[in-house]
Amino acid sequence: MARYPEIEPYDHGMLDVGDGNHLYWETSGNPHGKPAVVLHGGPGSSAGAGLRRYFDPAAYRIVLFDQRGAGRSRPSAADPATDMSVNTAPHLMADLERLRAHLGIGRWLVWGVSFGSALGLRYAQTHPGVVSELVLTGVATGSPAEVALLTRGLGRIFPEAYERFLAELPEDERDGNLAAAYNRLLESPDPEVRARAARAWTDWETAIIPAPPGSVERFRDPAFRLGFARTVTHYWGNDHFFGDGGEEGVVLRDARLLKDIPGTLVQGSLDLGNLLGVVWRLHHAWPGSELVIVDDAGHDAGAVGDDALVAATDRYARRRPD
């Protein structure tokens, strides 16, 4: 079961969400179909056109948007003058609510990848009445334990890349919160310091999360590198702004709040970000979920994962509202 053919949006715009931020959004598919919103990863990536293809365009009203500071939204996190203090998880969830109201949508399916899955989970936990289903892949929950694994624990598996990653930091910054330490470099008034830090951060991400060529290609753009690294380290250095849930994080702690929301988790068996078993534990703490493990796949679950994701959205398209 392949993804659906490429389609073009039938509407798009820029939404003023306050704090000087304007979000790019677009809708495609059936204007009268089941609403679904896509949460891209990063944080700091963007909603690529290929994400529309996980939905039957005859059945869904597909909503894509670029999160604060990312993609076509303005201002860009690549601009050093952009205020990141108003780019937090509560801001992103409030943006979702503004977008939902702007589009006149009551409830929508939430589809998320990587950071988008963590954001989607927390959004569903705090706004359960507006989420009809969840479809998540490259699953993360934004816990401190996951950030520690990705910034320090995987150094044992990739020692050469990790040595280069640490070398960019001042010696007295190498034992603490590495994401926060990198964020301080990325907020430096010196453009050369920012550029070197952005390159080092994205080199480390490329080493630990093998991705399709198109994903790696984007890191060759200095502006994208800077905006992406600045946003990721801002979130990772501050527990994703989800609140204090201990090392396990608030999403796992509050998994019971998802009990009335059906969901599908599609996960590559070789995704190094899941060495802590987070997805397995989330699935077992969430009675309404199904877990699809894709053998021999990483953070990107590949063609088999695409089949599982399309099967999930097809099935939920036929599900009657409660």
N, C-alpha and C positions, 0 to 999 in steps of 0.2 A: 504494500500500500504506500505509494509515493505521496509526497506533498502535493497540494493542489497547484494548478498553473499560476503563473504570475498575473497579478491584477494591479490596476491603478486605483488610487483613492478617488472617491466621488466628491469629497469635501475635505477641506483642511483650513487651518487658521492658527493664529497666535492668541493665547489666552493670558490675560493679565491676572497673575495670582498673588500680587502684592510684593512688597519688599523690592520693587524694581525688577521683578522677574516676569518674563513672558515665555510661556511654554508653547512649543510647536506641537500641534496635534493633527491627526488625519483620520478619516473614516473610509472604509472600503467594504465591499461585499454588498449585502442586502440591507438597505436602509430600514427595513421593517423586520429584520432578522433578530435572532437572539444576540444581545449585546455581550461582547467579550473585549476585555482590555489587556494589552500586552505590556509587561514590565521588563524592560531590558536590563542587561547586566552591567557589570563594572564594579561599583558605581562609577559612572562617567563615560559609558559607551554611548550608544544611541539605538533607536528603533529602526533597524534595517528593513528594507522592503521584503526580504525573504521571510520575515516573521509572519507576514500576512498569509503565507502559504500553508500554515498549520490548521487553517479553518476552511470549511466548505463555504465558498462565497455566496452560495444560494441560501444557506441556512443562518449565517452569522452577519451581524453588524460589527465589523472589526475595528477596534479603536487602537491606534498606535500613538505614542507621544514620546518626546524626549524629556527626560527628567531635568530638574534644575541644573543649569550649568553645562548640560551635555548636548551634543548634536546641534540641532538647529534652534534650540531654545536659547534665550538671551537674558542676561549677559553670560558669556562663556567663562567656564572655570579656567580656560587657558589665558584669560586676561588677568594679570596679577592684581588689578584693581577690583576685581569681583569679590564681593563680601561673602565669604564662605560661612560666616556665623548664621546666615539665614538659609543654609543648605543642610538640613538635618532630616532624619526619618520622620519626625512629626510634621515638618514642612512638606515632605513628599506626600505623606498620607493626606494632609489637608489639600494639597494640589489635586490629588485623585478625586476627592470629594467635590472640589470646585469644577473639575472637568466633567464629572458625572452629572452634576446639576446643570452645567452649561449645555450638555448634550441631551438633557431631558431623559436620562436613564434612571430607572428605579433600582434594578439589580443587574449585576453583570458577572460573567465568568471571568476569573482572574488567571491569566497565563503568565508565568514568570520563569526566567532563566538566570541561574547563578545568583548574583545579588538580588535580581528581580524576584527570585523565589523567596528569599529571606524577607524582602519588603512585602511581598504578597501574603506571606504567612502572618506577619505582624498586622498588616492591614485587615486581614480576615478576623484575627483575634480581637481587634479593637473596633471593627465595624462589621460584625457578623451578619447584620440584617441586610446588607447590600451586596454580599458575595454569594452567588448561587452555587458555584463550584470552583475548585482550584486545579490547575494543571501545571505542574512544576518539573523542571529538568535542571541538571547540573546543580542539584539541590544544596543550599546552604541555609544556616539559621542565624548567622551573624554573631555567634557566641565568641567570647574571649578565647576559649579553647581552640576554636577553629582558626582564629587569627594567629594565635601562638604557633599552631602547626604550620601554617602557610608562611610565616615570616621567620621562624626559627627551627621548628621541628624537622622540616624537610631539608634542612642543611646537611643532615646526616646522609641523605640519599643523593644530594647534588652538592658535594663538598667543594668542587672547584667553582661552580657558579655562586655558591654561598660565600666563599672567600672574597670574590669580587664584590658581591652585594654588601658585605660588611665593610670592605675597604673604603667605600665612599663616605662612610660615617666617621665623625670624629671619634677617637678611641674611647673617650668617656661616655659616648652615646651607644656603645655596642652591647651593653648588658641589660638595657631596659626595654621599653616598648619601641620596637624597631619601626613600626608604622608611624608612630608619633615623631620619632627622631627624623625620619625621612620627610615628614610633613613640615617640620621646622626648616629643613633645607629648601623645600619647595615654596616656602613663604619668604625666603630670603629676598632682600632688596637687590641682590646681585643677580642679573640674568644668567651669568655663566654658572653660578652655583645651582640655580633652578634647573638649567638645561642638563647639567651633569647628573643631578639627582633624578630627573625624569627619565633619562636614558638608563641609569643603573636600576631604577625600580622596574621599568618595563622589561629590561633584560632578564631580571629575576623572575618576573611573571611568565615570560616566555619559556624559561627553563623549567619551571615547576608545573605549568599548565599547558602542555602541548595543545595547539589549537589549529584549526584549518588555516591554510595559507592566507586567505583574505583577512583573517583576524590578526595575524602577525604583521601583514602588510601595513596596517593602519599605524603601527608603532613607528614607521619610518617618517611619519609626518610630525615634525617637532611641536606644532601647536596641539595636535591630538595627544601626543605623549605627555605634554605638560598638563593639559586639562584633566586627562585620565588619571595620571599619577597623583596630582594634587587632590582630586576628589576621592580616590581610593584610600589614600593615606589619611585624609580628613576623617573618613568614616571608620576605617579600621583602627585608627588611633584613639577613637572615642566610643568603643563598644557599639558601633553602628548607630549610636544615639537611641538605642532601644530601651535603655534603663538598666538598672543593676539586677541581673539575674544570676550572679555568681559565674563561675567558669562555664557552666552548662548553658547560660544565657536564658533570656526571658521566653524565647519562642518554644524551647523544649519544656520549660517550666509551665507554660500556659497552654500546652498542646491540647488539654482537655476542652478548651474553649472552641475547638474546631469540630466538636463531636456532631454537630448538626449540618456540617458542610461536607459533601462528597468531594473527594480529591484523588488525583493520580500523580504519583511520583515516579519519574523515569530517570534512572541513574546508571551511569557506566560503572561496571564492576572495578575498573582500574582508575577511577577518579581519585587522585591522591588527596584531594581535599576532603575525602570521606573516610580517611584512615581511622577516624575516631568512631565510626559507626553511627554517626549522627542521623543519617537518613533511616536506617533500620530502627533506631530508637524512636524517632519521630513517628514512623509508620505504626509502631506498636502502641504508641501513646495516643494515637488518633484513630478512633474506631471507624470513621467513615472513609478511610483512605485505602488505596491499593498501591502496592509497590512493584514496579517493573524493573528488574535488574537486567542490564544489557551486558552480556559477556564480552570480555576483551575490548571494552570501550572505555574511554576516559571521560574528562569533563564534558566534552562534546560526545554525546552517545551515538553519533553517526547515523547511518541509514536505518538501522534496526530501531534506534531510538526515535527517529522521525516517524517510523511506522506506528510505534506505540503512542506517540503524541497525537498523531492524526486520528488513530483509533479512539483515543480518549475524547477528543473534541467532537468526533462524529457521534459517539455514544451520548455525550452530554447535550448535543443538539436535539436529540430525540427525547430528552428528559423533560417531563412536564414540571412547571413551576410548582412549588409547594403551596 
